[in-house]
C-alpha cells in the first residue's frame, strides 16, 4: 500500500494489512476467568485464586473445588443441580467484590502457606515452631 493511498483513508478507518487484504474481524470476546496468584503450573495451583464468571453478571472466587464466601471462608462447591439459593447468595458477587475477596483469599492462602513452610523447616531442623532448639 503506498503512502499516498494510506493518507486518503477516512479518519478512523482501519488500514489494510501489508498484503492489501482487509483486516480480520474479531469475534466478540468475553473474559470468563481471571487467575490471581503465582504461576500457572499445576504444582502451584494451591497458591491461585480463580475469579470465574457464573452468568447474569455474577462471579465466584474459587480454588480447586471450593468457593470463597461472603463470610471469608472456603466451602465446597456442590454440583450445579445441588446448589441452593442460600449457597449462591453466599458465593456469587459482582466483579468488584469478587476481585476484592480474591485478594483477601489469596493473601490468607500465602500467609498460611508461608506459616506451614516455616513449621516444616523448623521440624526438619529440630526446632520448635518459634525456631528454638528442642534440645
N, C-alpha and C positions, 0 to 999 in steps of 0.2 A: 504494500500500500504506500503510495507516495505521500510526502508531507503535505502536498497541496490538497489532495483529496481528504486527508485526515483533518485539515483545517476547515473543510467545507461541511463537516458533520454538524448536525444540530447540537446545540448546547445540551448536555445531559444525556446524550446518546452513548451507548457502549460501542467503542471501536471494534472492528472486526479483528480476528487474530492475524498473525503474520501470514497465514496461508490464504487470507482473504475469505475465510469461511465465517458464517455467522457464529456468534458466541453460543455456547451451550446454555440451555435454560436449566436452571437449578430447580429441583423439586422443592416443594415446601418441606422444610426440615423441622423436626420437633425434638428438643432435648428431653429424654425420658429418664436420665440418671446422671447424677453428679457423684464423684468419688472424693471424699475428704479424708486425707491421710497420707501415709507413707507408702511409696512403691506400688507396683501392680502385680508383683509375684504372689502366687498363692500362699507362700510361707509368710507373707507379710499381711495377709488379709485380716488378721486379728487386730491390726492397727489401722483399719479402714472403716469409715462410716459411709454408707451409701445413702444418698437422698434420691428416692425413686418417685417418679410421677405415678399417681394412682387414679387419675381421671377426675374430671369435674373441678379442676383447679386445686386438687389436694395432693400432698406429697407425704411420704413416710420417711423415717430415719431408720436405716437397717444396718445390721451386722450379722452375717450368716442368716439363720432362721429366726432372728429376733428383731423386734421393733422397739424403738425408744418411745416412751410415752410422755404425756404432759407432766407427769409427776417425776420425770427424770430418772426413770427406772427402765430396765430392759424387760420385755416379756416375750414369750414365744409367740410367733405369728401363726395362727391357725390356718388351715386350708380355707380358700375363699368361701366355700359353702358353710363353713363353721364360724365365720366372723360375725360377731354380734354388732348391733348398733353401738353398744357401750364401748366395745373394743375399737371400732372405727372412730368414735368420738375422742378416745384417749390417744390414738396413734396417727391421726391424719391432720395435716397442718397446711397453712398457706406457705408459699415458698420462703418468705422472710422468716417465719417462725421455724420452719424446717432447717434452714441454714443455721440459725441461732442455736437450736437444740443439737444439731450435728456437731458444732464446735464444742459445746459443753460435753457431749458424749465422748468425742474424740479426746479432749483434754483429760477426762476421767480415765479413759482407757490407757492413755500414755502414762499417767500417774501410777495406775495400778500395775502396768507392765514394768515400769522402772522399779517400783517397790518390790515386785516379785523377783526381778533380776538381782537386786541388791541382796535380798534374802537368800536367794540361791547361791550367790557368790560367797556370802558370809558363811553359809553352811558348808560349802566346799572348802573354805579356808580355815574351818574350825572356829569361827567367831559366832557370837550371838547376833541377833538382828540389829544390835547397835554397833557392831563392828568390834566388840571387846572379845579378847581371848576367853575361851571357855575353861581353860586350864588354870 
